[in-house]
Amino acid sequence: MCGISAIRFSSPDAARTSTVEGQLRASIKAMDHRGPDDSGTYVSDDGLVGLGHARLSIIDLSGGQQPLHDEDIHAVVNGEIYDYAAMRKELEAKGCHFKYKVHGQNLVHYLRGEFAFVLYDAKRKLLFGARDRFGIKPFYYTVVNGCLMIASEMKALLPLGWKAEWDVESIVQMGDYNDNRTIFKDVYKLPAAHLLTFSRTGQLRTRSYWDHSYPNQQVAETRSVEEMIETAREKLVDSVRARLRSDVPLGVYLSGGIDSACVAGIAASLLKENDPSAKLATFTLAFPGREDLDEGPAAKRMAEFIGADIHQVTPSEADLVNYFEKSVYHAEYPLFTLHGSGKIILAEFVREQGYKVVLTGEGSDETFGGYSFLTLDYLRAVDTASRQLGIPLPEAHELAATLKVIEGMKPPQDHISISELSFQDSHLGRSMLGGISTHRVWSTTGVGRDLFSAEILDKFGEPDHSLTIAEGLKPEARAKMISGQWHPLHSALYTVTNTMLSNGILNYVGERAEMAGSIEGRPPFLDHLLVDYVNTLPPSVKIRPTLVGGDESVSQPRRWMFTEKWILRQAVKPFVTDEIYKVKKSQYNVPISRPRAEETSLTPLQVLLKTRLTQAAVARLGWANWGYISNLLKEYIESPECPADGGLDKRARILLCMLSFVILQDYFKVPTTDVSSIV
């Protein structure tokens, strides 16, 4: 993994080459955590284009310097291409170094892995960039006075001449989570599975080259369950095998859940095929004394089961709070939890133990159906495609009855630490998503109207996250949701993958947290060959209904239970403990204490919020409602709560979000928003 930056001016100027060289070096320096091992730059002789690269050496340690060059082609690449050996052999036979010379922009269809790259075709004066299919690698861009700027992190745009300004409309609508916007005006994320081109004439275009595809729910399934299990296992094993290739020490993140455990189990098995004495290194975030949150004991038992070494780090609450500012700095958007703190602490611990690469478990829930809130959308339609599988399936009236019960729960079983799931979302937004409810879960965890001043609400209206999410998805996908071509569960998985996964999880607890510790994370569940196959599987092998009681023949309603990620459990059963095989999905949370009634001292989190969230700091934003925030802060200081699932008090989540903006304003030197100037 590495960091890249690029600049393409509106016109050539050979006199600027030395200046651009300095800008690129400063841009790379801003991301030296991404590439502490080496760096390099390229500036075209005419001063039109510059490329920069910061390197974390993983493969080909003695070579591999960037930028890469082949006659009139120059490129910088961030990430890993796992079929590189076969590609190299093919290209050598053709007498060239770049896939681009063989396939042009279609080269992305031949890439397996996670990547973001920028390529300059000097002959055509064409700048060409791309991002991997799931958005694992970051890719930001902006245009300033006709000049295109690109970087792996937004902070690296500053030395190129960009100046930060709040995009208040995006902040109100949570565009940073819900679509391709960021919190900064005119800075965008290149969406997952997209290309970007900047032509000789200065025309900027982006287009999609891949997307998730799900079967028509009316078409009967013809494969057997056994075939599905076996094929899913083969593809997951192959994905893990590909990600074990490394020229530096490699380990695996291991928690108490099935995702990381099966990756560790498969990796250990593959290593022992070549060397029976090989021992896999596993790394765990543990919280001794908090049985409700501590996954350390289960991870230790799993490590013993596969004969792996286990390394555990045990941060205190004060450690997690102290790392919050660092996690915001690296995520570059507002955070609502301390999850990023824990993952950065873990990444730094891995690096201290002498490792540069870890395999991770991100993407499993969004592919196999792992969140319990997805059950809501499984229940919205009979899975007619699975009727040929020979498994008991609920009838329409049973699904409707169960759905009614779940929607009536307060709080819902949603695993994301919110106290109440709102069902008052906009009719338009929900209808554009085919009637699913999954989007409500995270659209009700974010910023609400009370955070904004009256002037801002007058300008932009109240937040409508459901509508924002819907409008951010591809029209072709929305059409399949609305028409009912996709089962509601698959519509939900598509929505989660294109919002919460790519814009959230892969950022603040994934790639950005790992790179903060200068290590490379590789998620085997986000291999497009695996995902393409799993997407074709019917809903009822992802969320499996099981009849647990009742007999309608004697007027006893049948009772059902629903198992998330059922087919994954069957596929990886040989690689995990029985405990892990049976474990129910649990939210990754970090412990935050609640003071006893007789205690007068504040917790570390309360101290942080009270110290940093001042009236002056909030007023400097220019768009926030201090009256609401100050009351919320007072309530949280005087009577904090600890939700039963170990998550954060909802008030603390909102306050952390606001503190994030205060932190980012300092780092990016963002001026106070002049509300009167907003059109």
Secondary structure as GFF3:
##gff-version 3
##sequence-region A 1 679
A	DSSP	beta_strand	2	8	.	.	.	ID=ss1
A	DSSP	three_ten_helix	14	16	.	.	.	ID=ss2
A	DSSP	alpha_helix	17	29	.	.	.	ID=ss3
A	DSSP	beta_strand	38	43	.	.	.	ID=ss4
A	DSSP	beta_strand	49	55	.	.	.	ID=ss5
A	DSSP	beta_strand	68	70	.	.	.	ID=ss6
A	DSSP	beta_strand	73	81	.	.	.	ID=ss7
A	DSSP	alpha_helix	84	94	.	.	.	ID=ss8
A	DSSP	alpha_helix	100	103	.	.	.	ID=ss9
A	DSSP	three_ten_helix	104	110	.	.	.	ID=ss10
A	DSSP	beta_strand	113	121	.	.	.	ID=ss11
A	DSSP	beta_strand	126	131	.	.	.	ID=ss12
A	DSSP	beta_strand	140	144	.	.	.	ID=ss13
A	DSSP	beta_strand	147	151	.	.	.	ID=ss14
A	DSSP	three_ten_helix	154	160	.	.	.	ID=ss15
A	DSSP	alpha_helix	168	173	.	.	.	ID=ss16
A	DSSP	alpha_helix	175	178	.	.	.	ID=ss17
A	DSSP	beta_strand	187	189	.	.	.	ID=ss18
A	DSSP	beta_strand	194	198	.	.	.	ID=ss19
A	DSSP	beta_strand	204	208	.	.	.	ID=ss20
A	DSSP	alpha_helix	225	242	.	.	.	ID=ss21
A	DSSP	beta_strand	250	253	.	.	.	ID=ss22
A	DSSP	alpha_helix	258	274	.	.	.	ID=ss23
A	DSSP	beta_strand	281	285	.	.	.	ID=ss24
A	DSSP	alpha_helix	296	306	.	.	.	ID=ss25
A	DSSP	beta_strand	309	313	.	.	.	ID=ss26
A	DSSP	alpha_helix	317	322	.	.	.	ID=ss27
A	DSSP	alpha_helix	324	331	.	.	.	ID=ss28
A	DSSP	alpha_helix	339	352	.	.	.	ID=ss29
A	DSSP	beta_strand	357	359	.	.	.	ID=ss30
A	DSSP	alpha_helix	364	368	.	.	.	ID=ss31
A	DSSP	three_ten_helix	372	374	.	.	.	ID=ss32
A	DSSP	alpha_helix	375	378	.	.	.	ID=ss33
A	DSSP	three_ten_helix	384	389	.	.	.	ID=ss34
A	DSSP	alpha_helix	396	407	.	.	.	ID=ss35
A	DSSP	alpha_helix	427	431	.	.	.	ID=ss36
A	DSSP	alpha_helix	438	443	.	.	.	ID=ss37
A	DSSP	three_ten_helix	449	451	.	.	.	ID=ss38
A	DSSP	alpha_helix	454	460	.	.	.	ID=ss39
A	DSSP	alpha_helix	465	472	.	.	.	ID=ss40
A	DSSP	alpha_helix	475	483	.	.	.	ID=ss41
A	DSSP	alpha_helix	488	496	.	.	.	ID=ss42
A	DSSP	pi_helix	497	505	.	.	.	ID=ss43
A	DSSP	alpha_helix	506	506	.	.	.	ID=ss44
A	DSSP	pi_helix	507	511	.	.	.	ID=ss45
A	DSSP	alpha_helix	512	516	.	.	.	ID=ss46
A	DSSP	beta_strand	520	522	.	.	.	ID=ss47
A	DSSP	three_ten_helix	524	526	.	.	.	ID=ss48
A	DSSP	alpha_helix	528	535	.	.	.	ID=ss49
A	DSSP	three_ten_helix	539	541	.	.	.	ID=ss50
A	DSSP	beta_strand	544	551	.	.	.	ID=ss51
A	DSSP	three_ten_helix	552	554	.	.	.	ID=ss52
A	DSSP	beta_strand	556	563	.	.	.	ID=ss53
A	DSSP	alpha_helix	566	572	.	.	.	ID=ss54
A	DSSP	three_ten_helix	573	575	.	.	.	ID=ss55
A	DSSP	alpha_helix	578	582	.	.	.	ID=ss56
A	DSSP	alpha_helix	604	612	.	.	.	ID=ss57
A	DSSP	alpha_helix	615	619	.	.	.	ID=ss58
A	DSSP	alpha_helix	626	638	.	.	.	ID=ss59
A	DSSP	alpha_helix	650	668	.	.	.	ID=ss60
A	DSSP	three_ten_helix	675	677	.	.	.	ID=ss61
###
